[in-house]
Amino acid sequence: MRDKILLVDDHPENLVSLEAVLESLDVEMVKALSGKDALTLAFKEDFCLVLLDVQMPEMDGFEVAHFLKQAKRTREIPIIFITAISKEDKHVFKGYSTGAVDYVFKPFNPKTLLAKVNVFLQLQRQKKELAGKTVELQGMVADLEQTRRELEKSKLYLLNAQKIAKLGIWSWGLHSEIFSCSTELCNIVQLEKGKRLQGMDDFIGMVAVADRQTVKEKIDQAIYANKSYSIEHRIDLPGSAQRVVFHSGEIFYDEKNEPEVLIGTVHDITDLRMVEGQLKLTEEVLNSAGEGVLITDSDSVIITVNPAFTLITGYTAEEVVGKKPNVLKSKHHDEVFYKALWGALLSEGKWHGEIWNRRKSGEAYPQLTSITAVKKFDGTVSNYIGVLMDISAEKNTEEELRYQADHDALTSLPNRALFVDRLGQAIPGKGSGRKVAVYTLGLDHFKKINDSLGPNVGDALLLEVAQRSADYLAEANSFSRLGGDEFAFFVKDVGTVQQVAQLADHFFEIFDLPFSFGDHVLYVTASMGISLAPDDAMDSATLFKNAGLAMHRAKERGRNQYQFFTQAMDEEAAKRLQLEGEMRKGIAEDEFFLVYQPKVDLSTGRVVGMEALVRWRHKESGIVSPADFIPVAEDTGLVIPLGKWILEEACRATRNWLESGYDLKVSVNLSVKQFQSPELVEMIEKALLDNDFPAARLELEITESMVMGDMVLVIEKLRRLKALGLEVSMDDFGTGYSSLSYLKKLPIDTLKIDQSFIRDLESDSEDAHIVSAIIAMAKSLNLKVIAEGVEQQEHVEFLRGQNCDMIQGYFFSKPLPADEFSALLKDGRGL
């Protein structure tokens, strides 16, 4: 396509002249006779040059040039003015200012005009070519920028892919020894942020010491033998942690086929190895588990089983894989059962329960089964896992376990729980007119028998009582052992109270004959409590409790008898419970205090000691009798903290009297529970130390009942007490069961004759003989003797005549509060 030149002149002849001059140029010339026509053509066609006459009617050349330079389409077209006006500067300046590139003045020289036009044509052509190349270059730049962005994106993708895959990369120039590594490799070896590996030595230094030589050898083989390598090894991290990596390396060659660079990849496979370890552990657990495991696909076709499955069912994996679990199906369950099982699996994704299956041998067996549906990400089932446990042995022993849970291990009698359950079923409804009698009984003095003769004799006695009861009671009476030495039974449809009592009398006949166990012949009695339904209660627990209260009342009233429950017993039990609570509060609020009853030496008539006795001044009720609160303290264990306080308070008060110059010894009573406490000796030793009290001024009073039982342990404890430096006295002597052979073994210092032998001393010769015998026996054993309950002058004279050492009783003084006892000492009062 030829270039176009626009020729503009209002004189046609001038246009012809211009055309003639320019015809040698390879251009297309377009002519316009006015400025207006020139603009129309310029805005339609593309021109590379405009030859424009200045002086034209309507619109001169300057105006045309102005419009051409304003329009975006035409502003770049060069304009040469052809004019006959003067060459004055103002005209030339105006032409150039409107956008002309040159002037040709008429008359023009054809050669000059042709030369100028040719130059501007060449310039315009070069400009077009340059513009085209600029566009092409801009396209190339845009392409390069797009390529750069894509490379950056690819680099980012690669970095992220390496991060996700935990894949690090390094390169090592074999000639330049330049080492570079990726960011992810730095992350894998856990370098500090901003730091990088500086060389191959740095990388090798990160390899675990145990693996380092092997890695070095692999790299050397790659360099010197041109062998690529792959190796799994460990990386040492800062601290003591390690990572496991899969490390590969390969040599790359230059254009001369010479080894140029070694490139390596380091893949962190720590998590993979951990997962593999977990999978291996899971496999080992499955293989060693005692429960059978089977796994099916979504169609319930078995794909694997573990060894325990084979042990339980008899089927090997080869025999069941590819089959469905119904190969184990027995005939113990109907279709309703299996529909419910599958309903739970489909709705809840799991089922757990007991099912009967059949072994390969044909034997049906009970099985505890858990089935779980394993689901894919879209919620559809991929597998079912069944865990099964053979509970044949448990089923076989279930009845035995149930029996053991409901029966006493020693006697095989029903136990407390079964008795209460059966009693609850036997209680008649209101208005039925029928009665049920509940009997509870406890063997009298069983603890003494058990402690003195040993648990074997005690167990034999319990077994014999159970055996004899079978001759008197029917099985329906549910004769039961409640625990220890206590038993119970009930009788339904009893008539009158007299009949209930007759049955009790009849039952007591089992104790008429002695119980023989080897060399031991025992005469045993029992105490019994009776309650009636519906008279006393309508529920088994209350009836049982009431019968127990009645039994304890029978023991309190002398044993070897029965008592019917009365409402007063229940009230008394409630009162004892209330008293226990008030005692606890009284101990905390210092309501207890001590009184001291003097002990008088019969040879001198002087006060040589005193017995510390506890009293309770209730804030609301006043003085509470020791006969009321001491048994409660014993039963509830409150006697332990109370006894500790008594000992410490007695030591404190006596130390004050000793410091005042009085020669005294204080006696403190020990309860059975205190004596049995393993901390007794340590408690007494601490009380002596805490109160800076001389042990020789303390006497502990024990009773005969405390020393019944294991004499070796009793003697050992008494010796430990004596080792502290204190003395031991046996209180209430003569009322228990001590024999002379026991007495001579006990490390004691004093016998205290019980007041029951002193009370009627002047009128009862038998008591006088007993007292004389006790004193004589004590003297023969080098023991001191004190008599308590001395209330008359005659008592004093008799005891002095029998060489009794000391007396204690109201004849000389009642128990006195500390201040009154101090006054007695100050007065120097004597016998």
LOSEKOL-305161 format. One record per residue (C-alpha): x, y, z. Coordinates in steps of 0.1 Angstrom, whole numbers, plus 5000, padded with zeros to 4 digits. Layout:
! residues N
XYZ ...
//
This chain:
! residues 831
500050005000 501550344988 501950645011 499450925006 500251295004 497451555008 497851864985 495752164996 495452484974 492452694963 494052734928 493852414907 496752514886 498952524917 497752174925 498752054890 502152214894 502752034927 501551704913 503951744884 506951804907 506151514929 505151254903 508551094905 507850984941 506150654947 503150804965 499450864960 498551224959 495051344970 494051704962 491751944981 490652294968 489752435003 490552405039 487252255046 487751975020 491251915034 489951855069 487251615056 489751405037 492251415066 489751275090 488750995066 492050885052 495650825064 498151065051 501951075057 502351435047 500251755040 501352035016 499152325027 498652665010 498452945036 496253205018 492853045011 489353185012 486953095041 489652895060 493252975056 496152735061 496852835096 493252745107 493452405089 496852335106 495352425140 492352185135 494651905123 496951945153 493951935177 492551605164 494151285178 493951115144 495851385125 498051555151 501151345141 500951425103 503851665093 502651985076 504652185050 503352535043 503552655006 502953025005 503553334985 503353565015 506453745029 509153575046 508753795077 509453635110 505953685123 504453485095 506953205098 506653195136 502853175133 503252885109 505552695131 503452765162 500352605145 502352285139 504152325106 507452145101 508752355072 507952635047 508252645009 507852994994 506353054960 507653054935 509252734947 512252554934 511052204922 514152034933 514052194968 510352104972 511051744960 513951714983 512051845013 509051625006 511251325002 512951385035 509751415054 508351105036 511350915047 511051045082 507450955084 508050605070 510850555097 508550695123 505850445113 508350165113 509650275147 506150285160 505549935147 508649815163 507649995195 504349815196 506149495188 508649565216 505849655240 504249325231 507449145238 507849325271 504349235280 505048875271 508248875292 506349035321 503648765318 506348495316 508048655347 504748655366 504148295356 507648195367 507148375400 503848195405 505447865395 508247935419 505748005447 503847695438 507047495439 508047645473 504547565487 504647225472 508047165488 506747285521 503647075519 505646775508 508346855533 510846835504 514047025506 516547075478 520247155478 522947185450 526747175452 528947295424 531647035420 534147295406 532947615422 532047445455 529147685457 526447535479 522847655479 519747515495 515947575495 514047745523 512247415530 515547235536 516347505562 512947445577 513447075579 516747105597 515147385618 517647655613 516947985629 514948235608 517248415583 520048155585 521047915558 523347625553 526647765540 528247455526 528247085522 530047045555 527147225573 524646985558 526746675567 527046825602 523346805606 523246435598 522946215629 526346095641 525345725637 524345785600 526946045590 529645815576 527145625554 525845955540 529346065532 530145745514 526945785493 527946135483 531446025474 530045745452 527946005434 530946225428 533645975419 531545685405 528845895389 526245695408 522945845420 521945745455 518945725478 519245675515 517145705546 518845855576 518246085606 518846455611 519846605644 517846905653 518747175679 518247015713 517846645714 515146595688 515646415655 513846385621 513846105596 514546195560 514746015526 517746175509 518546135472 521346275451 522246285414 525146435393 524346675365 526746735336 527747045315 527847075278 531146885277 529546605295 531746675326 530246645361 529247005370 526846995400 525446745426 521846805433 520046645463 516546625476 515746575513 512246455521 511146465557 509346135563 509246155601 505446165602 505245885576 507445665597 505445745628 502245655610 503845335598 504945265633 501345325645 500045095618 502544835627 501644875664 497944845655 498644535635 500644385664 497844475688 495244315665 497444005662 498043975700 494644095712 492543845731 489443965714 488543845680 488444105652 486944075618 486744355592 484344345562 483844565532 480744775528 478844475515 479644285547 482144055530 484943955553 488344095542 490544005572 490443845607 492943835635 494443515652 492143555682 489143525658 490443185648 491043075684 487443175693 485543045663 487842775649 487742925615 491043025598 491343345578 491443145546 488142975555 486143305561 487743575539 485343635510 482343515530 479843695552 479743685590 476543475589 478843175586 478843205624 475143235628 473343015653 469742945658 469443135691 468143465676 465143535653 464943775624 463644055647 466944045666 469044085634 466744355620 467244555653 471044495650 471144625614 468844905623 471245035649 474144995626 472445195598 471045475621 473745505647 476845355630 477445105658 475944815678 477044655710 475444355727 475543995735 474943745707 475043365704 477243235675 478342895664 481942775662 483342565633 482842265655 479142335657 479142435693 477042745701 478642995724 477843335739 479743625725 479943995735 480144185702 480744545692 480244635655 481244975642 480645125607 483645305592 482545585569 484245765540 484446145537 481146145518 479345965546 479045625529 480145315546 483545175536 483944895562 482444735592 484744635621 483544365645 485144305679 484043985696 484743835730 483943475740 482043495773 481443125777 483543115809 481743415823 478443265816 479442935832 480543115864 477743365864 475543155886 478443085909 479243455911 475643535918 475643275945 478843415960 477443775959 474343655978 475843416003 478343416031 481643266021 482243086054 478842926062 477242936027 474143096044 472343386027 474143716035 472744046047 471844166012 469943856002 468243836036 466944196033 465744125998 463843816008 462443986038 461144266016 459344015994 457843846025 456344156041 452544136038 450444416025 448444646047 445144506058 446144146050 445944036086 449243846083 452343906103 456143846097 458543816126 462143916121 464743766145 468443876148 470843716172 474443766182 476643516200 477643636235 481343706241 482243586207 485143836204 486743696236 486443346222 487843446189 490743646204 491643386231 491243066211 492043196177 490043256145 489942896135 487942806166 485743116160 485043006124 484242646136 481742786161 480042996134 479842686111 478342476139 475742736148 474742746111 474542366110 472442336142 470042606129 469142376100 467642126124 465242396138 464442616109 463042556074 464742696043 461842936039 462943106071 466143226053 468543176082 471343416072 474643536085 474843906087 478543926094 480743866124 478843666150 475343796140 472643596123 469043656113 465943476101 462243556096 458943366099 455943446078 452343416088 452943416125 450043436149 450243576183 453243736201 453243426224 453943206193 456743436182 458243406217 457843026217 459742996185 462543206200 462642976231 462642676208 465542816187 467642886218 467742506223 470542486198 472742636225 471842386252 474542146243 478242256244 480242316213 483342096211 486442176190 489341956197 490442016233 488042306236 484542266250 482542586249 479142676264 477842946243 474843166246 473143416223 471143736225 468243786202 466044076191 462644046175 460544296154 457144236138 455544356106 453244536103 453344626140 456844776141 457444866104 456344796069 459644796051 462544546054 465244806063 463344946093 462244596104 465844486102 467144786121 464444746148 465344376154 469044486157 468144746183 466244486203 469144246201 471544506215 469044576243 469144196251 472944216254 472744526276 470344336299 472644056306 472743846274 471343496269 467843626263 465543786236 463844116236 460944246215 461444576198 459644876214 459345226203 461345336233 464345146218 464045356186 463845666207 466845566227 468845496196 467945836183 468845986216 472245816215 472745946179 471946296192 474246246221 477046156198 476646476179 476546686211 479646506223 481546596192 480546956197 481346946234 484846816228 485347106203 483947366227 485747246258 482747136277 484546836293 486546866325 488346636350 487746556386 490246386408 489446116435 492146086461 494045766467 495145726504 498045516517 496645296546 499945286564 500445666566 496945796560 498346046534 497046126500 499545966476 497745996443 494446036425 492345896397 491546136369 487846106359 486146286331 482946486335 480746666310 479046996317 476647036288 475947406280 472247346279 471547026299 474147066326 476146776340 475746456318 476246126336 479445936326 477145626324 475345796295 478245936275 481145696281 479345396263 478645636233 482245746232 483345376232 480845276204 481645576181 485445596186 485145936202 486945786232 490245816212 490346196210 488646226244 491145996260 494046186245 492646506260 492146346294 495746226295 497146566285 494946756309 495846516338 499546556331 499246936330 497346956363 499546706381 502646876370 501447196387 500847006419 504246836417 505847176412 504047296443 505847026463 503146746466 504246386462 501546246439 500945996412 497946036388 495945746374 494345756340 491945496326 492545346292 489545226271 489544906250 489745106218 492645316231 494545006242 493944846208 495145156189 498545096172 499445456180 498845426218 502445416230 503545696207 500545906218 501445866255 505045936249 504246256231 501846366259 504646316284 507146516263 504746796254 503746846290 507246796304 505746526327 507746266346 506545916334 507145776369 504245996381 501745836357 499745526362 497545376334 494545166345 493544876323 490744626326 490744246325 488744246292 491644436275 494144156281 491943876268 493143756234 496643736220 498743746252 501943776232 500744106217 499244226250 502444166269 504544326242 502344646243 502444656281 506244626281 506544906256 504345126279 506445026310 509645106291 508445476291 508845466329 505145466339 503145216360 500244996350 497344896372 494644636365 491244796373 488044616384 490044306392 487943996400 485044076377 486543926346 488043596334 491743646342 493543336354 496543326377 498643196348 497743506327 498143746356 501743636365 502843696329 501544056327 504044336334 501744526358 502344696391 499044726409 495744536413 492544736419 489844536437 486444606422 484044796444 481444516440 483544316465 484044606489 480444726491 479144446514 482444356529 481244386565 478144166560 479143926533 481743676544 482243546508 483243896496 485643916526 487243586516 487543696480 489144026490 491543856513 492543606486 493043886461 495344076484 497243756493 497643666457 498844016448 501444016476 502743676464 503243836429 504844146444 501944366433 500544666451 496844656460 494244936461 490544896469 487945116453 484445196466 485545226502 482645406520 482745286557 485145286585 484644906588 485944876552 489045066561 489844866592 489344526573 491544636544 494244766568 494144436586 494744246553 497744466544 495944646516 498244926504 495745196493 492045286493 489845506472 486245596478 483645826493 484745746528 487645976523 486546186494 484346206464 485946296431 486846666433 487346946407 490947056404 490547366426 488847166454 491546896451 494147166455 492447286486 492446936500 496146906495 496747246510 494847156541 497046846545 494046636551 494746266558 492845946568 
//
